[in-house]
Amino acid sequence: MKKITACVLTLLLLAGCANPAASDGTTAAAETAGAVIGTSVAPVENPPVIEREDVAPQAALSGCPLYVRAVEGLSEDFIFGMDASQVPALEASGVKYYDRDGTERDVFAILAAHGVNCIRVRVWNDPFDASGHGYGGGNCNADTAVEIGRRATKYGMKLLVDFHYSDFWADPGKQMVPKAWADLDADAKASALEAYTHDVLMRLRNEGVDVGMVQVGNETNGALCGEKEWSVIVKLMAAGSRAVRAVYPEAKVAVHFANPENGDYDSYATNLKIYGLDYDVFGSSYYPYWHGSLENLTRTLRQIRNNTGKDVMVLETSYAWTGEDFDFSGNTISDESAVNKPYPYSQQGQVNSLRDVTQAVQDAGGIGVCYWEGTWIGVGGATKEENQKLWEQYGSGWASSYAAEYDPTDAGKWYGGCAVENQSLFDPKGKALDSLMAFNLIRFGNDEVALTAQGIEEIKARVTVGDAFALPETVDAIMTDNSREPRQVKWNVTPETLAAWLTVPGSHDITGTADGMEAMLRLTVEGVNLLKNPSFEDGVNAPWTAENLGGCKELRIEQKPGDSRTGEWHWHFWSPDAGKAEFTLEQTPEGLESGTYDFRIWIMGGDCGAAEVYAYAKLDGETVATAPMEISVWNEWHLGEVLGIEYTQGQILTVGVYVKAPNAGAWGKIDDASLSVR
């Protein structure tokens, strides 16, 4: 690997601190490249003692309308965390927070009174451009951590410091190196990382902040800080761990991964053991929309705990209380999202989700659950333009336009407002929802509330043209304890209209009424599909064949309902390396008769850059038609249609999709292919 001189290293690190708006604690001194860099923040002799205000959670829940069964056996120190990283940027944008009775209060006091005992804050190295413009997402640097840490400590909550070791968002598909470290080799980067971690933590300690846990990376599924080799990843994690032990020896060191449904956690834990990482907590993200069953979560975390002897917990989870968007910027989850929806989008659904995740962690012997950004609501007024000014000025949206210099293909293209305000625990005006009581409810229970129906479970039906289909006579009402009870339903469609729909392909939303509540049946009528295993629900590749043209790391079928357009299975691809996500996926149907055929196939994904994607048809090995497609963002499906394929019996017809995505971290899902005769 490339080595650099101490002088060059010093200049690089100084460049990372040059922006006066970004006080990130990066040191600029080094004796030799690859040596442990001297830290620049020294301990103060008598750090201040932050005056505490007692806002201990109360068991009294008089008048609470939400039904919750207590999770039995929770320890007093079970972590109920809240990631509140966005709060300073929101407050700068004009947001105020109110308790459930309408009294304006410090949001951290509100959280503490509702049973939160730990505040999580993400830390980016330098989320600013050279002119001091913030990238957004709260512009969360060391200054943010200090402000939030002081307020959390004031109200008796510990701070969980989440180092991304990036200048902006880090997640399984994106682990970008900070600007100041871009040219460092592994040893020099580890030294810079250790010094940076030490300095940020020392600033917190010098301010009297009560740090209880520190993450050395965020959702590091096989990558960290631009590195993809496990020996280097663990070297970097170990550097961060050493800094934690030096400054906050009483704090726990945590690692953080995502996608427990993929079955990769054992291999992650094995690599941490092989390379000798000193850590205390193996943490997981768990979002019910995407991350598999709760039973799998419990099984996975329990296995990690038993095999490693480490504590386990969920470091991120959340759930929507409504499908609405309040800031004109769109949301990750909406009523139209094709994701797993185990609970209604309601306050009761939020509470049920958090309660069940807590039970799953408790059953695994875990130590806590952290809700992600439950304080992040929209800002501004009645128009997107009004809000955009605040997002740009204060970084209160998920990304600003200034982030384009660092992340041009994602943030630079899709920058905007809050995408999760409908998953917060506050309403659009900043008033605490009843669902914020979830943390207390889970400890104390509130199961004397009469069970009532929250809504009617949506039905999806798929039929083939010409098939018989009868509307169901009953639908399931979703009760407040998340059980189901049947209800009689009256559908708003005539038999004649339904019969006509069944004669031609199409999609139809059929509404109805059940016990005074709206029912919905989404009916898809398909043409006779001449492809086999068209949406991969057989759970095998055949008869599809894939040619890996670029060396794509993951190219396979995948069972993940939250990422499927329909059903549970789809075709999945992912490449951590630039320029390797290139492949074809195709099928050659048999027994076709002469005629005109139409081929359709769907794709979605992200982080692909300027991808070349198209559906195609071949006759006797020669491409005769193509249809351009695109890959944009998660859950935005794009259809490729090759129409009017003239086929003569005896020819070999092959249909498929070609993908070439240049970016590192390119990923996507392919689903619901069809071939029909006109």
C-alpha positions as CSV (number, residue, x, y, z in Angstrom):
1,M,0.0,0.0,0.0
2,K,1.0,3.6,-0.6
3,K,3.1,5.2,2.0
4,I,3.4,9.0,2.5
5,T,5.7,11.3,4.4
6,A,4.8,12.8,7.8
7,C,4.8,16.3,6.2
8,V,2.2,15.3,3.7
9,L,0.1,13.6,6.3
10,T,0.2,16.7,8.4
11,L,-1.0,18.8,5.5
12,L,-3.8,16.4,4.8
13,L,-5.1,16.4,8.3
14,L,-4.8,20.2,8.6
15,A,-6.9,20.4,5.4
16,G,-9.6,18.4,7.2
17,C,-9.7,21.1,10.0
18,A,-9.4,24.1,7.8
19,N,-13.2,24.8,7.7
20,P,-14.0,27.0,10.7
21,A,-17.6,25.7,10.6
22,A,-16.5,22.2,11.2
23,S,-14.8,21.7,14.5
24,D,-14.1,18.0,14.2
25,G,-11.0,17.6,16.5
26,T,-8.8,16.1,13.8
27,T,-5.1,16.4,14.8
28,A,-2.4,17.6,12.5
29,A,0.8,16.2,14.1
30,A,2.6,12.9,13.2
31,E,6.1,11.7,13.8
32,T,6.0,9.1,11.0
33,A,3.5,7.9,8.6
34,G,1.5,5.0,10.1
35,A,2.5,5.9,13.7
36,V,-0.2,6.7,16.3
37,I,-0.8,10.4,15.8
38,G,-0.5,12.6,18.8
39,T,-3.9,13.9,20.0
40,S,-4.6,17.6,20.2
41,V,-7.3,17.8,23.0
42,A,-5.8,17.5,26.4
43,P,-7.9,16.6,29.5
44,V,-8.9,19.5,31.7
45,E,-8.0,19.2,35.4
46,N,-11.5,19.6,36.8
47,P,-14.1,19.0,34.1
48,P,-17.4,20.7,34.8
49,V,-20.2,18.8,36.5
50,I,-23.4,19.3,34.5
51,E,-26.3,20.2,36.9
52,R,-28.9,17.5,36.7
53,E,-32.7,17.8,36.6
54,D,-34.7,14.9,37.8
55,V,-37.2,13.8,35.2
56,A,-37.5,10.2,36.2
57,P,-40.1,8.3,34.2
58,Q,-43.4,7.7,35.9
59,A,-45.4,4.5,35.9
60,A,-48.7,6.3,36.0
61,L,-50.3,6.2,32.6
62,S,-53.8,7.3,33.4
63,G,-55.9,8.0,30.4
64,C,-53.5,6.4,27.9
65,P,-55.5,5.0,24.9
66,L,-52.8,2.6,23.8
67,Y,-52.8,-1.1,24.6
68,V,-49.5,-2.6,25.6
69,R,-48.5,-5.8,27.4
70,A,-45.4,-5.2,29.5
71,V,-42.2,-7.0,28.5
72,E,-41.5,-9.1,31.5
73,G,-38.0,-9.2,33.2
74,L,-36.5,-6.0,31.7
75,S,-33.6,-4.9,33.9
76,E,-33.6,-1.4,35.3
77,D,-30.7,-0.5,33.1
78,F,-32.2,-2.0,29.9
79,I,-31.3,0.7,27.3
80,F,-34.2,2.5,25.8
81,G,-32.4,4.8,23.4
82,M,-33.4,7.6,21.0
83,D,-31.3,8.9,18.1
84,A,-31.9,12.6,18.3
85,S,-29.0,13.8,16.1
86,Q,-31.2,16.2,14.1
87,V,-32.5,18.3,17.0
88,P,-30.0,21.2,16.9
89,A,-30.6,21.7,13.1
90,L,-34.3,21.5,13.5
91,E,-34.3,24.0,16.4
92,A,-32.2,26.4,14.3
93,S,-34.9,26.0,11.6
94,G,-37.6,27.1,14.0
95,V,-38.9,23.8,15.4
96,K,-40.2,23.8,18.9
97,Y,-41.1,20.7,21.0
98,Y,-44.1,20.3,23.3
99,D,-45.1,17.7,25.9
100,R,-48.3,15.8,25.4
101,D,-50.2,18.4,27.4
102,G,-49.1,21.2,25.0
103,T,-46.4,22.6,27.3
104,E,-43.2,23.7,25.5
105,R,-40.2,22.0,27.0
106,D,-36.6,21.0,26.1
107,V,-37.1,17.9,23.9
108,F,-34.5,16.0,25.9
109,A,-36.5,16.6,29.1
110,I,-39.6,15.3,27.3
111,L,-37.7,12.2,26.2
112,A,-36.3,11.5,29.7
113,A,-39.8,11.8,31.2
114,H,-41.1,9.3,28.8
115,G,-38.6,6.6,29.7
116,V,-35.7,7.2,27.3
117,N,-32.4,6.7,29.2
118,C,-29.9,7.0,26.4
119,I,-29.4,9.5,23.5
120,R,-27.7,8.4,20.3
121,V,-25.9,11.0,18.2
122,R,-24.1,10.4,14.9
123,V,-20.8,12.1,14.3
124,W,-19.4,12.9,10.8
125,N,-15.8,14.1,10.4
126,D,-16.4,17.1,8.3
127,P,-19.9,17.5,6.8
128,F,-19.2,20.9,5.2
129,D,-17.8,22.2,2.0
130,A,-14.8,24.6,1.8
131,S,-17.1,27.6,2.1
132,G,-18.7,26.3,5.3
133,H,-22.0,25.1,3.7
134,G,-23.3,22.0,5.5
135,Y,-24.1,18.8,3.7
136,G,-27.4,18.4,5.7
137,G,-28.7,15.5,7.8
138,G,-28.1,17.8,10.8
139,N,-24.5,18.7,9.8
140,C,-23.6,16.4,12.6
141,N,-20.0,16.8,13.7
142,A,-18.2,17.0,17.1
143,D,-19.9,20.2,18.0
144,T,-23.3,18.6,17.6
145,A,-22.2,15.7,19.8
146,V,-21.1,18.1,22.5
147,E,-24.4,20.1,22.5
148,I,-26.6,17.0,22.5
149,G,-24.3,15.3,25.0
150,R,-24.6,18.2,27.5
151,R,-28.4,18.3,27.2
152,A,-28.8,14.5,27.5
153,T,-26.5,14.4,30.6
154,K,-28.5,17.3,32.2
155,Y,-31.6,15.1,32.1
156,G,-29.9,12.0,33.4
157,M,-29.5,10.2,30.1
158,K,-26.2,8.6,28.8
159,L,-24.8,9.5,25.4
160,L,-24.3,6.9,22.7
161,V,-21.7,8.3,20.3
162,D,-22.1,6.9,16.7
163,F,-18.9,7.5,14.7
164,H,-19.6,7.0,11.0
165,Y,-15.9,7.7,10.1
166,S,-17.2,9.5,7.0
167,D,-18.1,13.1,6.1
168,F,-21.7,12.1,5.5
169,W,-24.1,9.1,5.7
170,A,-22.6,5.7,6.1
171,D,-24.7,2.6,5.6
172,P,-24.3,-0.9,4.1
173,G,-24.2,0.4,0.6
174,K,-22.0,3.5,1.3
175,Q,-18.9,3.7,3.5
176,M,-17.1,6.7,2.1
177,V,-13.7,7.9,3.3
178,P,-13.5,11.4,4.9
179,K,-12.0,14.0,2.6
180,A,-9.0,14.6,4.9
181,W,-8.1,10.9,4.9
182,A,-8.7,10.1,1.2
183,D,-5.0,9.6,0.3
184,L,-3.9,7.8,3.5
185,D,-2.8,4.2,3.5
186,A,-4.3,1.8,6.0
187,D,-1.8,2.4,8.8
188,A,-2.0,6.2,8.5
189,K,-5.7,6.1,8.3
190,A,-5.9,4.0,11.5
191,S,-3.7,6.5,13.3
192,A,-5.8,9.4,12.1
193,L,-8.9,7.6,13.1
194,E,-7.6,6.9,16.6
195,A,-6.5,10.5,17.1
196,Y,-9.8,11.9,15.8
197,T,-11.9,9.5,18.0
198,H,-9.7,10.4,21.0
199,D,-10.1,14.1,20.4
200,V,-13.9,14.0,20.0
201,L,-14.4,11.9,23.1
202,M,-12.0,14.1,25.1
203,R,-14.0,17.2,24.1
204,L,-17.1,15.4,25.5
205,R,-15.3,14.3,28.7
206,N,-14.0,17.8,29.2
207,E,-17.6,19.1,29.0
208,G,-18.8,16.6,31.6
209,V,-20.8,14.5,29.2
210,D,-21.9,11.1,30.5
211,V,-20.9,8.7,27.6
212,G,-22.2,5.2,28.1
213,M,-21.4,3.6,24.7
214,V,-19.4,4.4,21.5
215,Q,-19.9,2.9,18.1
216,V,-16.8,2.4,16.0
217,G,-18.7,2.5,12.6
218,N,-22.2,2.6,11.4
219,E,-23.8,-0.4,9.6
220,T,-20.4,-1.7,8.5
221,N,-21.5,-4.7,6.4
222,G,-18.1,-5.5,4.9
223,A,-16.9,-1.9,4.5
224,L,-15.7,1.0,6.7
225,C,-14.2,4.3,5.8
226,G,-13.6,3.3,2.2
227,E,-11.9,0.0,3.1
228,K,-13.4,-3.4,2.1
229,E,-10.8,-5.9,3.5
230,W,-11.7,-7.3,6.9
231,S,-8.1,-7.1,8.1
232,V,-8.2,-3.4,7.4
233,I,-11.7,-2.8,8.6
234,V,-10.9,-4.4,12.0
235,K,-7.6,-2.4,12.1
236,L,-9.7,0.8,11.9
237,M,-12.3,-0.4,14.4
238,A,-9.5,-1.4,16.8
239,A,-8.0,2.1,16.5
240,G,-11.4,3.6,17.5
241,S,-11.7,1.1,20.3
242,R,-8.3,2.0,21.8
243,A,-9.4,5.7,21.9
244,V,-12.6,4.8,23.7
245,R,-10.7,2.7,26.3
246,A,-8.3,5.6,26.8
247,V,-10.8,8.4,27.3
248,Y,-14.0,6.6,28.6
249,P,-12.8,3.3,30.0
250,E,-16.2,2.8,31.6
251,A,-18.1,3.1,28.3
252,K,-19.0,0.1,26.1
253,V,-17.5,-0.2,22.6
254,A,-20.1,-1.2,20.0
255,V,-20.0,-2.5,16.5
256,H,-23.0,-2.1,14.3
257,F,-24.3,-4.1,11.3
258,A,-27.6,-4.3,9.3
259,N,-29.6,-6.9,7.5
260,P,-30.0,-9.7,10.1
261,E,-32.2,-11.5,7.6
262,N,-29.3,-12.2,5.3
263,G,-27.5,-14.6,7.6
264,D,-24.1,-12.8,7.5
265,Y,-23.7,-12.0,11.2
266,D,-21.8,-15.1,12.1
267,S,-19.2,-14.3,9.4
268,Y,-18.9,-10.7,10.7
269,A,-18.4,-11.9,14.2
270,T,-15.9,-14.5,13.1
271,N,-13.8,-11.8,11.3
272,L,-13.9,-9.6,14.4
273,K,-12.6,-12.5,16.4
274,I,-9.9,-13.6,13.9
275,Y,-8.4,-10.1,13.8
276,G,-8.8,-9.6,17.6
277,L,-11.1,-6.7,18.0
278,D,-11.7,-5.5,21.5
279,Y,-15.4,-4.6,21.8
280,D,-18.4,-5.2,24.1
281,V,-21.6,-4.9,22.1
282,F,-22.7,-6.4,18.8
283,G,-25.5,-4.2,17.5
284,S,-28.0,-4.6,14.7
285,S,-30.4,-2.4,12.8
286,Y,-33.9,-3.8,12.6
287,Y,-36.6,-2.1,10.5
288,P,-39.7,-4.3,10.2
289,Y,-40.3,-3.2,6.6
290,W,-37.1,-4.9,5.4
291,H,-35.2,-6.9,7.9
292,G,-37.1,-10.2,8.2
293,S,-39.0,-11.7,11.0
294,L,-38.7,-11.0,14.7
295,E,-38.1,-14.7,15.3
296,N,-35.1,-14.5,13.1
297,L,-33.8,-11.4,14.9
298,T,-34.0,-13.2,18.2
299,R,-32.4,-16.3,16.9
300,T,-29.6,-14.3,15.2
301,L,-28.8,-12.1,18.2
302,R,-29.0,-15.1,20.7
303,Q,-26.5,-17.0,18.5
304,I,-24.1,-14.1,18.4
305,R,-24.4,-13.7,22.1
306,N,-23.8,-17.3,22.8
307,N,-20.9,-17.7,20.3
308,T,-19.0,-14.5,21.2
309,G,-19.9,-13.7,24.8
310,K,-20.7,-10.2,23.7
311,D,-23.7,-8.1,24.6
312,V,-26.3,-7.7,21.8
313,M,-28.9,-5.0,21.1
314,V,-30.8,-3.2,18.4
315,L,-29.2,0.1,17.6
316,E,-31.8,1.3,15.1
317,T,-35.5,0.7,14.6
318,S,-38.6,2.8,13.9
319,Y,-42.1,2.5,12.5
320,A,-44.6,4.9,10.8
321,W,-47.6,6.4,12.6
322,T,-49.1,7.7,9.3
323,G,-48.5,7.3,5.6
324,E,-48.7,11.1,5.1
325,D,-45.8,13.4,4.0
326,F,-45.8,16.8,5.7
327,D,-42.8,18.7,4.2
328,F,-43.4,18.2,0.4
329,S,-40.3,16.1,0.1
330,G,-41.6,12.5,0.1
331,N,-41.0,9.8,2.6
332,T,-39.1,6.5,2.7
333,I,-42.3,4.8,3.9
334,S,-45.8,5.8,2.6
335,D,-49.2,4.2,2.0
336,E,-48.0,3.2,-1.5
337,S,-44.7,1.6,-0.4
338,A,-44.3,-2.0,-1.4
339,V,-42.8,-3.1,1.9
340,N,-43.6,-5.5,4.6
341,K,-46.3,-3.9,6.8
342,P,-46.7,-6.0,10.0
343,Y,-48.6,-3.2,11.8
344,P,-51.0,-0.5,10.7
345,Y,-49.4,2.9,10.2
346,S,-50.8,4.4,13.4
347,Q,-49.6,5.3,16.9
348,Q,-50.7,2.0,18.1
349,G,-48.8,0.4,15.3
350,Q,-45.7,2.3,16.4
351,V,-46.1,1.1,20.0
352,N,-46.7,-2.5,18.9
353,S,-43.6,-2.5,16.7
354,L,-41.3,-1.1,19.4
355,R,-42.8,-3.4,22.0
356,D,-42.3,-6.5,19.8
357,V,-38.7,-5.5,18.9
358,T,-38.0,-5.1,22.6
359,Q,-39.5,-8.5,23.4
360,A,-37.3,-10.0,20.6
361,V,-34.2,-8.4,22.1
362,Q,-35.1,-9.5,25.6
363,D,-35.7,-13.0,24.4
364,A,-32.2,-13.0,22.9
365,G,-30.7,-11.8,26.2
366,G,-30.0,-8.4,24.8
367,I,-29.3,-5.1,26.6
368,G,-31.4,-2.6,24.7
369,V,-33.2,-1.0,21.8
370,C,-32.6,2.4,20.2
371,Y,-35.3,4.2,18.2
372,W,-33.9,6.1,15.2
373,E,-34.6,9.8,14.9
374,G,-37.9,9.9,16.7
375,T,-37.5,13.6,17.1
376,W,-37.0,14.3,13.4
377,I,-40.0,16.2,12.0
378,G,-40.4,18.5,9.0
379,V,-39.6,22.2,9.1
380,G,-40.9,25.3,7.5
381,G,-44.3,26.3,6.1
382,A,-46.7,25.7,3.3
383,T,-44.5,25.1,0.3
384,K,-41.5,23.0,-0.6
385,E,-39.6,26.2,-1.7
386,E,-40.0,27.7,1.8
387,N,-38.8,24.5,3.4
388,Q,-35.9,24.2,1.0
389,K,-34.3,27.4,2.2
390,L,-34.2,26.0,5.7
391,W,-32.8,22.7,4.6
392,E,-30.1,24.4,2.8
393,Q,-29.2,27.0,5.5
394,Y,-29.4,24.8,8.6
395,G,-29.0,21.2,7.2
396,S,-32.4,20.2,8.6
397,G,-33.2,18.0,5.6
398,W,-31.6,14.7,4.9
399,A,-29.2,16.3,2.5
400,S,-28.5,19.7,1.0
401,S,-27.4,20.5,-2.5
402,Y,-23.9,21.2,-1.1
403,A,-23.5,17.5,-0.4
404,A,-23.0,17.0,-4.2
405,E,-19.3,17.6,-3.9
406,Y,-18.9,14.6,-1.6
407,D,-21.7,12.3,-2.7
408,P,-22.8,13.4,-6.2
409,T,-24.7,10.3,-7.3
410,D,-27.1,10.1,-4.3
411,A,-27.3,13.2,-2.1
412,G,-26.2,15.4,-5.0
413,K,-29.2,14.1,-7.0
414,W,-31.9,13.4,-4.4
415,Y,-31.2,16.1,-1.8
416,G,-34.2,17.4,0.1
417,G,-36.1,17.4,3.4
418,C,-37.0,14.9,6.0
419,A,-37.9,11.4,4.7
420,V,-39.0,10.0,8.0
421,E,-41.2,12.6,9.7
422,N,-44.0,10.1,9.6
423,Q,-41.9,7.7,11.7
424,S,-41.2,10.3,14.4
425,L,-42.8,10.3,17.9
426,F,-43.9,13.9,17.5
427,D,-46.6,15.4,15.3
428,P,-45.7,17.9,12.5
429,K,-46.1,20.8,15.0
430,G,-43.6,19.3,17.5
431,K,-46.1,18.0,20.0
432,A,-45.4,14.6,21.6
433,L,-47.6,11.8,20.3
434,D,-49.2,9.3,22.6
435,S,-46.9,6.7,21.1
436,L,-43.9,8.4,22.8
437,M,-45.2,6.7,25.9
438,A,-44.1,3.4,24.4
439,F,-41.0,3.2,26.5
440,N,-42.9,3.5,29.7
441,L,-45.7,1.3,28.5
442,I,-43.3,-1.5,27.6
443,R,-41.9,-1.4,31.1
444,F,-45.2,-1.0,33.0
445,G,-47.9,-2.3,30.7
446,N,-51.3,-0.9,29.8
447,D,-53.3,-4.0,29.0
448,E,-56.6,-3.0,30.7
449,V,-57.5,-0.9,27.7
450,A,-60.4,-2.6,25.8
451,L,-59.3,-4.1,22.5
452,T,-60.6,-2.2,19.5
453,A,-60.1,-2.4,15.7
454,Q,-57.5,-0.1,14.3
455,G,-58.3,-0.7,10.7
456,I,-58.8,-3.4,8.0
457,E,-55.9,-5.3,6.7
458,E,-55.3,-4.7,3.0
459,I,-55.7,-7.6,0.6
460,K,-53.7,-8.3,-2.5
461,A,-54.9,-10.7,-5.2
462,R,-53.3,-11.7,-8.5
463,V,-55.2,-13.7,-11.1
464,T,-54.6,-14.6,-14.8
465,V,-57.0,-13.5,-17.5
466,G,-59.9,-15.9,-17.8
467,D,-59.5,-17.3,-14.3
468,A,-62.5,-17.4,-11.9
469,F,-62.2,-15.0,-9.0
470,A,-64.7,-14.2,-6.2
471,L,-64.4,-11.3,-3.8
472,P,-64.0,-12.4,-0.2
473,E,-67.0,-12.1,2.1
474,T,-64.9,-11.2,5.1
475,V,-61.8,-9.2,5.8
476,D,-59.5,-9.1,8.9
477,A,-59.8,-6.2,11.3
478,I,-56.4,-5.4,13.0
479,M,-56.9,-5.1,16.7
480,T,-55.0,-2.9,19.1
481,D,-52.9,-6.0,20.3
482,N,-52.1,-6.7,16.6
483,S,-54.4,-9.8,16.6
484,R,-56.9,-10.3,13.7
485,E,-60.7,-10.7,13.8
486,P,-62.9,-11.3,10.8
487,R,-65.5,-8.7,9.7
488,Q,-68.2,-8.8,7.1
489,V,-67.4,-6.6,4.1
490,K,-69.4,-4.9,1.4
491,W,-67.4,-4.2,-1.8
492,N,-68.0,-1.2,-4.0
493,V,-67.9,-2.9,-7.4
494,T,-70.7,-4.5,-9.4
495,P,-70.4,-8.2,-10.6
496,E,-70.5,-6.9,-14.2
497,T,-67.6,-4.6,-13.7
498,L,-65.5,-7.2,-12.0
499,A,-66.2,-9.8,-14.7
500,A,-65.1,-7.3,-17.4
501,W,-61.9,-6.6,-15.5
502,L,-61.1,-10.3,-15.5
503,T,-61.0,-10.4,-19.3
504,V,-58.0,-8.1,-19.9
505,P,-54.7,-7.5,-18.1
506,G,-54.8,-4.5,-15.6
507,S,-54.6,-3.4,-12.0
508,H,-57.7,-2.3,-10.0
509,D,-58.1,-1.0,-6.4
510,I,-61.4,-2.2,-5.1
511,T,-62.7,-0.4,-2.0
512,G,-65.3,-1.6,0.5
513,T,-66.7,-1.1,4.0
514,A,-66.4,-3.4,7.0
515,D,-67.8,-2.5,10.4
516,G,-67.6,1.2,9.4
517,M,-64.0,1.0,8.3
518,E,-62.6,1.2,4.7
519,A,-61.4,-2.0,3.2
520,M,-59.1,-2.3,0.2
521,L,-58.4,-5.1,-2.2
522,R,-55.7,-4.5,-4.8
523,L,-56.4,-6.8,-7.8
524,T,-53.9,-7.5,-10.5
525,V,-55.1,-9.3,-13.6
526,E,-52.2,-10.7,-15.6
527,G,-52.0,-12.1,-19.1
528,V,-51.1,-15.7,-19.4
529,N,-47.4,-15.7,-18.5
530,L,-45.3,-18.0,-20.7
531,L,-42.2,-17.6,-18.5
532,K,-41.5,-20.1,-15.8
533,N,-40.6,-18.9,-12.3
534,P,-41.4,-15.3,-13.5
535,S,-41.0,-13.6,-10.1
536,F,-38.5,-16.1,-8.6
537,E,-41.1,-17.4,-6.1
538,D,-39.9,-21.0,-6.7
539,G,-36.9,-20.1,-4.6
540,V,-34.4,-21.3,-7.3
541,N,-32.6,-19.7,-10.2
542,A,-33.9,-22.1,-12.9
543,P,-34.8,-21.6,-15.6
544,W,-33.3,-18.2,-15.4
545,T,-29.6,-17.9,-16.2
546,A,-27.2,-15.1,-15.3
547,E,-23.9,-14.2,-16.9
548,N,-21.7,-12.2,-14.5
549,L,-19.8,-10.1,-17.0
550,G,-18.0,-7.8,-14.6
551,G,-17.4,-9.8,-11.4
552,C,-20.4,-8.6,-9.4
553,K,-19.9,-9.8,-5.8
554,E,-23.6,-10.7,-5.2
555,L,-25.8,-12.0,-8.0
556,R,-28.5,-14.3,-6.9
557,I,-32.1,-14.8,-5.9
558,E,-33.1,-13.4,-2.6
559,Q,-36.0,-13.9,-0.2
560,K,-36.8,-10.5,1.2
561,P,-40.4,-9.4,1.0
562,G,-39.6,-5.7,1.8
563,D,-37.5,-5.5,-1.3
564,S,-39.7,-7.5,-3.6
565,R,-42.3,-5.9,-5.9
566,T,-44.6,-8.8,-5.2
567,G,-44.3,-11.9,-3.1
568,E,-41.2,-12.7,-1.1
569,W,-38.5,-13.5,-3.7
570,H,-36.6,-11.5,-6.3
571,W,-33.3,-11.4,-8.2
572,H,-30.6,-9.4,-6.3
573,F,-27.3,-7.8,-7.3
574,W,-24.7,-5.8,-5.3
575,S,-21.1,-4.8,-6.0
576,P,-18.9,-3.1,-3.4
577,D,-16.4,-2.3,-6.2
578,A,-16.7,0.2,-8.9
579,G,-17.1,-1.1,-12.5
580,K,-18.0,-4.7,-11.6
581,A,-21.8,-4.6,-11.5
582,E,-22.4,-5.8,-15.1
583,F,-24.5,-8.9,-16.0
584,T,-27.3,-10.3,-18.0
585,L,-30.3,-12.2,-16.6
586,E,-32.4,-14.1,-19.2
587,Q,-34.7,-17.0,-19.9
588,T,-35.5,-19.0,-23.1
589,P,-39.1,-20.2,-22.9
590,E,-40.1,-23.4,-24.7
591,G,-43.1,-24.6,-26.7
592,L,-44.0,-21.2,-28.2
593,E,-46.3,-20.9,-31.1
594,S,-46.0,-18.3,-33.9
595,G,-47.3,-14.9,-33.0
596,T,-46.6,-11.5,-31.6
597,Y,-45.3,-11.4,-28.0
598,D,-44.7,-8.7,-25.3
599,F,-42.0,-9.0,-22.7
600,R,-42.0,-7.0,-19.4
601,I,-39.7,-6.9,-16.4
602,W,-39.3,-4.6,-13.4
603,I,-36.2,-3.3,-11.6
604,M,-35.3,-1.0,-8.7
605,G,-32.2,-0.1,-6.8
606,G,-29.7,2.6,-5.9
607,D,-26.2,3.9,-5.8
608,C,-25.6,2.8,-9.4
609,G,-24.5,6.1,-11.0
610,A,-25.0,6.5,-14.7
611,A,-26.1,2.9,-15.3
612,E,-26.9,1.3,-18.6
613,V,-30.0,-0.8,-18.1
614,Y,-32.3,-2.3,-20.7
615,A,-34.7,-5.2,-21.3
616,Y,-34.1,-7.2,-24.5
617,A,-35.3,-9.9,-26.8
618,K,-33.2,-12.2,-28.9
619,L,-34.1,-14.4,-31.8
620,D,-31.7,-17.2,-32.5
621,G,-29.0,-15.5,-30.5
622,E,-29.3,-12.1,-32.1
623,T,-30.8,-9.1,-30.3
624,V,-33.9,-7.9,-32.2
625,A,-35.3,-5.4,-29.7
626,T,-34.4,-3.5,-26.5
627,A,-36.2,-1.2,-24.1
628,P,-34.3,1.3,-21.9
629,M,-34.8,1.1,-18.1
630,E,-33.4,3.1,-15.2
631,I,-32.3,2.5,-11.6
632,S,-33.0,5.5,-9.3
633,V,-33.7,4.9,-5.6
634,W,-35.0,2.2,-3.3
635,N,-38.6,1.2,-3.8
636,E,-39.0,3.1,-7.0
637,W,-39.7,0.4,-9.5
638,H,-39.1,0.9,-13.2
639,L,-40.7,-1.2,-16.0
640,G,-39.0,-2.3,-19.1
641,E,-41.3,-3.3,-22.0
642,V,-40.2,-5.0,-25.2
643,L,-43.4,-5.0,-27.2
644,G,-44.4,-6.5,-30.6
645,I,-41.8,-9.3,-30.8
646,E,-42.6,-11.2,-34.0
647,Y,-41.9,-14.9,-33.5
648,T,-42.1,-17.8,-35.9
649,Q,-42.4,-21.3,-34.4
650,G,-39.0,-23.1,-34.5
651,Q,-37.0,-19.9,-33.6
652,I,-35.2,-19.6,-30.3
653,L,-36.6,-16.7,-28.3
654,T,-34.6,-15.4,-25.4
655,V,-35.8,-12.5,-23.2
656,G,-33.9,-10.8,-20.4
657,V,-32.3,-7.7,-18.8
658,Y,-28.8,-6.2,-19.1
659,V,-27.4,-4.1,-16.3
660,K,-24.1,-2.2,-16.2
661,A,-23.7,0.1,-13.2
662,P,-20.3,1.9,-12.7
663,N,-20.5,3.0,-9.1
664,A,-19.1,1.2,-6.1
665,G,-21.9,0.0,-3.9
666,A,-24.3,-0.4,-6.9
667,W,-27.3,-2.6,-6.0
668,G,-30.7,-3.5,-7.3
669,K,-33.6,-5.9,-7.4
670,I,-35.4,-7.5,-10.4
671,D,-38.9,-8.9,-10.2
672,D,-42.1,-9.8,-12.0
673,A,-41.1,-10.7,-15.5
674,S,-43.8,-11.7,-18.0
675,L,-44.0,-12.9,-21.6
676,S,-47.5,-12.9,-23.2
677,V,-48.9,-13.4,-26.6
678,R,-51.1,-10.7,-28.1
